[in-house]
Amino acid sequence: MSSVIRIDPKLIRFKISPHLDLNETQDGDWDLKRRHPLERAVKYRSIIQRYSGKAWEDTDLFKDIYSRRILTEPIRGEATMKGLLDQYYGRVDGMFEAMKRDGFVVGGKNRLPKLLIGRDGEVFIGNQGNHRLAMAHVLGLEEFAGEVVCRHSLNLDVVA
């Protein structure tokens, strides 16, 4: 069922969370009850903060979330805040620079973000790809790609 679509990232304004139980065709109110505005998502806000001039350690993601979580579990495979910050300054900043230079590239080692399509054709992002979507917004990219993993049963004919 999954298919790859390309979409203007400005059209994706909400995330669906949780989404892992949603696949292929789903009915119900998941597209209404599980939607969360991107600007309220900590990862989204932190990308905006970072590329507006803040250091990673001063973003909401590190101050509010990672500073507590790292005490009880590894994050992105890192057990220390230093290791996690090194990863963000290296890998995540590198991803931003690559998107700035090349746009959103399909392929490579990164899996495509998971996208869901609601009853009215609105496209939502799931839990994977939030950093890249926020970067696409910051950079003003006109194209973003993702794998459609679920469509609302009331909207099987709409192609985003």
Contact map, one row per residue, 1 for C-alpha under 8 A:
1110000000000000000000010000000000000000000000000000000000000000000000000000000000000000000000000000000000000000000000000000000000000000000000000000100000000000
1111000000000000000000010000000000000000000000000000000000000000000000000000000000000000000000000000000000000000000000000000000000000000000000000011110000000000
1111100000000000000000000000000000000000000000000000000000000000000000000000000000000000000000000000000000000000000000000000000000000000000000000011100000000000
0111110000000000000000000000000000000000000000000000000000000000000000000000000000000000000000000000000000000000000000000000000000000000000000001111000000000000
0011111000000000000000000000000000000000000000000000000000000000000000000000000000000000000000000000000000000000000000000000000000000000000000001111000000000001
0001111100000000000000000000000000000000000000000000000000000000000000000000000000000000000000000000000000000000000000000000000000000000000000111100000000000000
0000111110100000000000000000000000000000000000000000000000000000000000000000000000000000000000000000000000000000000000000000000000000000000001111000000000000001
0000011111110000000000000000000000000000000000000000000000000000000000000000000000000000000000000000000000000000000000000000000000000000000011110000000000000000
0000001111110000000000000000000000000000000000000000000000000000000000000000000000000000000000000000000000000000000000000000000000001001100011110000000000000000
0000000111111000000000000000000000000000000000000000000000000000000000000000000000000000000000000000000000000000000000000000000000000000100001000000000000000000
0000001111111000000000000000000000000000000000000000000000000000000000000000000000000000000000000000000000000000000000000110000000000000000000000000000000000000
0000000111111110000000000000000000000000000000000000000000000000000000000000000000000000000000000000000000000000000000000111100000000000000000000000000000000000
0000000001111110000000000000000000001100000000000000000000000000000000000000000000000000000000000000000000000000000000000001000000000000000000000000000000000000
0000000000011111000000000000000000111100000000000000000000000000000000000000000000000000000000000000000000000000000000000001100000000000000000000000000000000000
0000000000011111100000000000000001111100000000000000000000000000000000000000000000000000000000000000000000000000000000000001111000000000000000000000000000000000
0000000000000111111000000000001001110000000000000000000000000000000000000000000000000000000000000000000000000000000100000001111000000000000000000000000000000000
0000000000000011111000000000000001110000000000000000000000000000000000000000000000000000000000000000000000000000000000000000011000000000000000000000000000000000
0000000000000001111110000000000001000000000000000000000000000000000000000000000000000000000000000000000000000000000000000000011000000000000000000000000000000000
0000000000000001111111000000000000000000000000000000000000000000000000000000000000000000000000000000000000000000000000000000011000000000000000000000000000000000
0000000000000000011111100000000000000000000000000000000000000000000000000000000000000000000000000000000000000000000000000000000000000000000000000000000000000000
0000000000000000011111100000000000000000000000000000000000000000000000000000000000000000000000000000000000000000000000000000000000000000000000000000000000000000
0000000000000000001111111100000000000000000000000000000000000000000000000000000000000000000000000000000000000000000000000000000000000000000000000000110000000000
0000000000000000000111111100000000000000000000000000000000000000000000000000000000000000000000000000000000000000000000000000000000000000000000000000111000000000
1100000000000000000001111100000000000000000000000000000000000000000000000000000000000000000000000000000000000000000000000000000000000000000000000000111000000000
0000000000000000000001111110000000000000000000000000000000000000000000000000000000000000000000000000000000000000000000000000000000000000000000000000011110000000
0000000000000000000001111111000000000000000000000000000000000000000000000000000000000000000000000000000000000000000000000000000000000000000000000000011110000000
0000000000000000000000001111110000000000000000000000000000000000000000000000000000000000000000000000000000000000000000000000000000000000000000000000000111000000
0000000000000000000000000111111000000000000000000000000000000000000000000000000000000000000000000000000000000000000000000000000000000000000000000000000100000000
0000000000000000000000000011111110000000000000000000000000000000000000000000000000000000000000000000000000000000000000000000000000000000000000000000000000000000
0000000000000000000000000011111111100000000000000000000000000000000000000000000000000000000000000000000000000000000000000000000000000000000000000000000000000000
0000000000000001000000000001111111100000000000000000000000000000000000000000000000000000000000000000000000000000000011100000000000000000000000000000000100000000
0000000000000000000000000000111111100000000000000000000000000000000000000000000000000000000000000000000000000000000000000000000000000000000000000000000000000000
0000000000000000000000000000111111100000000000000000000000000000000000000000000000000000000000000000000000000000000000000000000000000000000000000000000000000000
0000000000000011110000000000011111110000000000000000000000000000000000000000000000000000000000000000000000000000000000000000000000000000000000000000000000000000
0000000000000111100000000000011111111000000000000000000000000000000000000000000000000000000000000000000000000000000000000001000000000000000000000000000000000000
0000000000000111100000000000000001111101100000000000000000000000000000000000000000000000000000000000000000000000000000000000000000000000000000000000000000000000
0000000000001110000000000000000000111111100000000000000000000000000000000000000000000000000000000000000000000000000000000000000000000000000000000000000000000000
0000000000001110000000000000000000011111100100000000000000000000000000000000000000000000000000000000000000000000000000000000000000000000000000000000000000000000
0000000000000000000000000000000000001111110110000000000000000000000000000000000000000000000000000000000000000000000000000000000000000000000000000000000000000000
0000000000000000000000000000000000011111110110000000000000000000000000000000000000000000000000000000000000000000000000000000000000000000000000000000000000000000
0000000000000000000000000000000000011111111110000000000000000000000000000000000000000000000000000000000000000000000000000000000000000000000000000000000000000000
0000000000000000000000000000000000000011111111000000000000011000000000000000000000000000000000000000000000000000000000000000000000000000000000000000000000000000
0000000000000000000000000000000000000000111111100000000000001000000000000000000000000000000000000000000000000000000000000000000001100000000000000000000000000000
0000000000000000000000000000000000000111111111110000000000000000000000000000000000000000000000000000000000000000000000000000000001100100000000000000000000000000
0000000000000000000000000000000000000011111111111000000000010000000000000000000000000000000000000000000000000000000000000000000000000000000000000000000000000000
0000000000000000000000000000000000000000011111111100000100111000000000000000000000000000000000000000000000000000000000000000000000000000000000000000000000000000
0000000000000000000000000000000000000000001111111110000000000000000000000000000000000000000000000000000000000000000000000000000000100110000000000000000000000000
0000000000000000000000000000000000000000000111111111000000000000000000000000000000000000000000000000000000000000000000000000000000000110010000000000000000000000
0000000000000000000000000000000000000000000011111111110000100000000000000000000000000000000000000000000000000000000000000000000000000000000000000000000000000000
0000000000000000000000000000000000000000000001111111111100100000000000000000000000000000000000000000000000000000000000000000000000000000000000000000000000000000
0000000000000000000000000000000000000000000000111111110000000000000000000000000000000000000000000000000000000000000000000000000000000000010000000000000000000000
0000000000000000000000000000000000000000000000011111110000000000000000000000000000000000000000000000000000000000000000000000000000000000000000000000000000000000
0000000000000000000000000000000000000000000000001111111000000000000000000000000000000000000000000000000000000000000000000000000000000000000000000000000000000000
0000000000000000000000000000000000000000000000001111111101100000000000000000000000000000000000000000000000000000000000000000000000000000000000000000000000000000
0000000000000000000000000000000000000000000000000100111111100000000000000000000000000000000000000000000000000000000000000000000000000000000000000000000000000000
0000000000000000000000000000000000000000000001000100011111100100000000000000000000001001100000000000000000000000000000000000000000000000000000000000000000000000
0000000000000000000000000000000000000000000000000000001111100110000000000000000000001000000000000000000000000000000000000000000000000000000000000000000000000000
0000000000000000000000000000000000000000000000000000011111110110000000000000000000000000000000000000000000000000000000000000000000000000000000000000000000000000
0000000000000000000000000000000000000000000001001100011111111110000000000000000000000000000000000000000000000000000000000000000000000000000000000000000000000000
0000000000000000000000000000000000000000010011000000000001111111100000000000000000000000000000000000000000000000000000000000000000000000000000000000000000000000
0000000000000000000000000000000000000000011001000000000000111111110000000000000000000000000000000000000000000000000000000000000000000000000000000000000000000000
0000000000000000000000000000000000000000000000000000000111111111111000000000000000000000000000000000000000000000000000000000000000000000000000000000000000000000
0000000000000000000000000000000000000000000000000000000011111111111000000000000000000000000000000000000000000000000000000000000000000000000000000000000000000000
0000000000000000000000000000000000000000000000000000000000011111111100000000000000000000000000000000000000000000000000000000000000000000000000000000000000000000
0000000000000000000000000000000000000000000000000000000000011111111110000000000000000000000000000000000000000000000000000000000000000000000000000000000000000000
0000000000000000000000000000000000000000000000000000000000001111111111000010000010000000000000000000000000000000000000000000000000000000000000000000000000000000
0000000000000000000000000000000000000000000000000000000000000111111111100000000010000000000000000000000000000000000000000000000000000000000000000000000000000000
0000000000000000000000000000000000000000000000000000000000000001111111110000000000000000000000000000000000000000000000000000000000000000000000000000000000000000
0000000000000000000000000000000000000000000000000000000000000000111111111110000000000000000000000000000000000000000000000000000000000000000000000000000000000000
0000000000000000000000000000000000000000000000000000000000000000011111111110001110000000000000000000000000000000000000000000000000000000000000000000000000000000
0000000000000000000000000000000000000000000000000000000000000000001111111000000000000000000000000000000000000000000000000000000000000000000000000000000000000000
0000000000000000000000000000000000000000000000000000000000000000000111111100000000000000000000000000000000000000000000000000000000000000000000000000000000000000
0000000000000000000000000000000000000000000000000000000000000000000011111110001000000000000000000000000000000000000000000000000000000000000000000000000000000000
0000000000000000000000000000000000000000000000000000000000000000000011011111111100000000000000000000000000000000000000000000000000000000000000000000000000000000
0000000000000000000000000000000000000000000000000000000000000000010011001111111000010000000000000000000000000000000000000000000000000000000000000000000000000000
0000000000000000000000000000000000000000000000000000000000000000000000000111110000010000000000000000000000000000000000000000000000000000000000000000000000000000
0000000000000000000000000000000000000000000000000000000000000000000000000111111000000000000000000000000000000000000000000000000000000000000000000000000000000000
0000000000000000000000000000000000000000000000000000000000000000000000000111111110110000000000000000000000000000000000000000000000000000000000000000000000000000
0000000000000000000000000000000000000000000000000000000000000000000001001110111110110000000000000000000000000000000000000000000000000000000000000000000000000000
0000000000000000000000000000000000000000000000000000000000000000000001000100011111110000000000000000000000000000000000000000000000000000000000000000000000000000
0000000000000000000000000000000000000000000000000000000000000000011001000000011111111000000000000000000000000000000000000000000000000000000000000000000000000000
0000000000000000000000000000000000000000000000000000000000000000000000000000000111111100000000000000000000000000000000000000000000000000000000000000000000000000
0000000000000000000000000000000000000000000000000000000000000000000000000000011111111110000000000000000000000000000000000000000000000000000000000000000000000000
0000000000000000000000000000000000000000000000000000000000000000000000000011011111111111000000000000000000000000000000000000000000000000000000000000000000000000
0000000000000000000000000000000000000000000000000000000110000000000000000000000011111111100000000000000000000000000000000000000000000000000000000000000000000000
0000000000000000000000000000000000000000000000000000000000000000000000000000000001111111110000000000000000000000000000000000000000000000000000000000000000000000
0000000000000000000000000000000000000000000000000000000000000000000000000000000000111111111100000000000000000000000000000000000000000000000000000000000000000000
0000000000000000000000000000000000000000000000000000000100000000000000000000000000011111111110000000000000000000000000000000000000000000000000000000000000000000
0000000000000000000000000000000000000000000000000000000100000000000000000000000000001111111111000000000000000000000000000000000000000000000000000000000000000000
0000000000000000000000000000000000000000000000000000000000000000000000000000000000000111111111000000000000000000000000000000000000000000000000000000000000000000
0000000000000000000000000000000000000000000000000000000000000000000000000000000000000011111111100000000000000000000000000000000000000000000000000000000000000000
0000000000000000000000000000000000000000000000000000000000000000000000000000000000000011111111110000000000000000000000000000000000000000000000000000000000000000
0000000000000000000000000000000000000000000000000000000000000000000000000000000000000001111111111000000000000000000000000000000000000000000000000000000000000000
0000000000000000000000000000000000000000000000000000000000000000000000000000000000000000111111111100000000000000000000000000000000000000000000000000000000000000
0000000000000000000000000000000000000000000000000000000000000000000000000000000000000000001111111110000000000000000000000000000000000000000000000000000000000000
0000000000000000000000000000000000000000000000000000000000000000000000000000000000000000000111111111000000000000000000000000000000010010000000000000000000000000
0000000000000000000000000000000000000000000000000000000000000000000000000000000000000000000011111111100000000000000000000000000000000000000000000000000000000000
0000000000000000000000000000000000000000000000000000000000000000000000000000000000000000000001111111111000000000000000000000000000000000000000000000000000000000
0000000000000000000000000000000000000000000000000000000000000000000000000000000000000000000000111111111110000000000000000000000000000011000000000000000000000000
0000000000000000000000000000000000000000000000000000000000000000000000000000000000000000000000011111111000000000000000000000000000000000001000000000000000000000
0000000000000000000000000000000000000000000000000000000000000000000000000000000000000000000000001111111000000000000000000000000000000000000000000000000000000000
0000000000000000000000000000000000000000000000000000000000000000000000000000000000000000000000000111111110000000000000000000000000000000000000000000000000000000
0000000000000000000000000000000000000000000000000000000000000000000000000000000000000000000000000111111110000000000000000000000000000001000010100000000000000000
0000000000000000000000000000000000000000000000000000000000000000000000000000000000000000000000000010011111000000000000000000000000000001000010111000000000000000
0000000000000000000000000000000000000000000000000000000000000000000000000000000000000000000000000010011111110000000000000000000000000000000000000000000000000000
0000000000000000000000000000000000000000000000000000000000000000000000000000000000000000000000000000000111110001000000000000000000000000000000001000000000000000
0000000000000000000000000000000000000000000000000000000000000000000000000000000000000000000000000000000011111111000000000000000000000000000000000000000000000000
0000000000000000000000000000000000000000000000000000000000000000000000000000000000000000000000000000000011111110000000000000000000000000000000000000000000000000
0000000000000000000000000000000000000000000000000000000000000000000000000000000000000000000000000000000000111110000000000000000000000000000000000000000000000000
0000000000000000000000000000000000000000000000000000000000000000000000000000000000000000000000000000000000111111000000000000000000000000000000000000000000000000
0000000000000000000000000000000000000000000000000000000000000000000000000000000000000000000000000000000000111111100000000000000000000000000000000000000000000000
0000000000000000000000000000000000000000000000000000000000000000000000000000000000000000000000000000000001100111110000000000000010000000000000001110000000000000
0000000000000000000000000000000000000000000000000000000000000000000000000000000000000000000000000000000000000011111000000000110111000000000000001110000000000000
0000000000000000000000000000000000000000000000000000000000000000000000000000000000000000000000000000000000000001111100000000111110000000000000000111100000000000
0000000000000000000000000000000000000000000000000000000000000000000000000000000000000000000000000000000000000000111110000011110000000000000000000111110000000000
0000000000000001000000000000000000000000000000000000000000000000000000000000000000000000000000000000000000000000011111000011110000000000000000000001111000000000
0000000000000000000000000000001000000000000000000000000000000000000000000000000000000000000000000000000000000000001111111111000000000000000000000001011100100001
0000000000000000000000000000001000000000000000000000000000000000000000000000000000000000000000000000000000000000000111111111000000000000000000000000001100100000
0000000000000000000000000000001000000000000000000000000000000000000000000000000000000000000000000000000000000000000011111100000000000000000000000000001111100000
0000000000000000000000000000000000000000000000000000000000000000000000000000000000000000000000000000000000000000000011111100000000000000000000000000000000100000
0000000000000000000000000000000000000000000000000000000000000000000000000000000000000000000000000000000000000000000011111110000000000000000000000000000000100111
0000000000110000000000000000000000000000000000000000000000000000000000000000000000000000000000000000000000000000000011111111000000000000000000000000000000000001
0000000000110000000000000000000000000000000000000000000000000000000000000000000000000000000000000000000000000000001111001111100000000000000000000000000000000001
0000000000011111000000000000000000100000000000000000000000000000000000000000000000000000000000000000000000000000001111000111110000000000000000000000000000000000
0000000000010111000000000000000000000000000000000000000000000000000000000000000000000000000000000000000000000000111100000011111111000000000000000000000000000000
0000000000000011111000000000000000000000000000000000000000000000000000000000000000000000000000000000000000000000111100000001111111000000000000000000000000000000
0000000000000011111000000000000000000000000000000000000000000000000000000000000000000000000000000000000000000000010000000000111111000000000000000000000000000000
0000000000000000000000000000000000000000000000000000000000000000000000000000000000000000000000000000000000000000110000000000111111000000000000000000000000000000
0000000000000000000000000000000000000000000000000000000000000000000000000000000000000000000000000000000000000001110000000000111111111000000000000000000000000000
0000000000000000000000000000000000000000001100000000000000000000000000000000000000000000000000000000000000000000100000000000111111111100000000000000000000000000
0000000000000000000000000000000000000000001100100000000000000000000000000000000000000000000000000000000000000000000000000000000011111110000000000000000000000000
0000000000000000000000000000000000000000000000000000000000000000000000000000000000000000000000010000000000000000000000000000000011111111000000000000000000000000
0000000010000000000000000000000000000000000000000000000000000000000000000000000000000000000000000000000000000000000000000000000011111111100000010000000000000000
0000000000000000000000000000000000000000000100110000000000000000000000000000000000000000000000000000000000000000000000000000000001111111110000000000000000000000
0000000000000000000000000000000000000000000000110000000000000000000000000000000000000000000000010010000000000000000000000000000000111111111000000000000000000000
0000000010000000000000000000000000000000000000000000000000000000000000000000000000000000000000000010001100000000000000000000000000011111111111110000000000000000
0000000011000000000000000000000000000000000000000000000000000000000000000000000000000000000000000000000000000000000000000000000000001111111110000000000000000000
0000000000000000000000000000000000000000000000010010000000000000000000000000000000000000000000000000000000000000000000000000000000000111111110000000000000000000
0000000000000000000000000000000000000000000000000000000000000000000000000000000000000000000000000001000000000000000000000000000000000011111110000000000000000000
0000000000000000000000000000000000000000000000000000000000000000000000000000000000000000000000000000000000000000000000000000000000000001111111000000000000000000
0000000110000000000000000000000000000000000000000000000000000000000000000000000000000000000000000000001100000000000000000000000000000001111111110000000000000000
0000001111000000000000000000000000000000000000000000000000000000000000000000000000000000000000000000000000000000000000000000000000000001000111110000000000000000
0000011110000000000000000000000000000000000000000000000000000000000000000000000000000000000000000000001100000000000000000000000000000001000011111000000000000000
0000011110000000000000000000000000000000000000000000000000000000000000000000000000000000000000000000000100000000000000000000000000001001000011111100000000000000
0001111000000000000000000000000000000000000000000000000000000000000000000000000000000000000000000000000101000001100000000000000000000000000000111110000000000000
0001110000000000000000000000000000000000000000000000000000000000000000000000000000000000000000000000000000000001111000000000000000000000000000011111000000000000
0111100000000000000000000000000000000000000000000000000000000000000000000000000000000000000000000000000000000001111000000000000000000000000000001111100000000000
0111100000000000000000000000000000000000000000000000000000000000000000000000000000000000000000000000000000000000011110000000000000000000000000000111111000000000
1110000000000000000001110000000000000000000000000000000000000000000000000000000000000000000000000000000000000000011100000000000000000000000000000011111000000000
0100000000000000000001111100000000000000000000000000000000000000000000000000000000000000000000000000000000000000001110000000000000000000000000000001111100000000
0000000000000000000000111100000000000000000000000000000000000000000000000000000000000000000000000000000000000000000111100000000000000000000000000001111110110000
0000000000000000000000001111001000000000000000000000000000000000000000000000000000000000000000000000000000000000000011100000000000000000000000000000011111110000
0000000000000000000000001110000000000000000000000000000000000000000000000000000000000000000000000000000000000000000000100000000000000000000000000000001111110000
0000000000000000000000000010000000000000000000000000000000000000000000000000000000000000000000000000000000000000000000100000000000000000000000000000000111110000
0000000000000000000000000000000000000000000000000000000000000000000000000000000000000000000000000000000000000000000011111000000000000000000000000000001111111100
0000000000000000000000000000000000000000000000000000000000000000000000000000000000000000000000000000000000000000000000000000000000000000000000000000001111111100
0000000000000000000000000000000000000000000000000000000000000000000000000000000000000000000000000000000000000000000000000000000000000000000000000000000000111110
0000000000000000000000000000000000000000000000000000000000000000000000000000000000000000000000000000000000000000000000001000000000000000000000000000000000111111
0000000000000000000000000000000000000000000000000000000000000000000000000000000000000000000000000000000000000000000000001000000000000000000000000000000000001111
0000101000000000000000000000000000000000000000000000000000000000000000000000000000000000000000000000000000000000000010001110000000000000000000000000000000000111
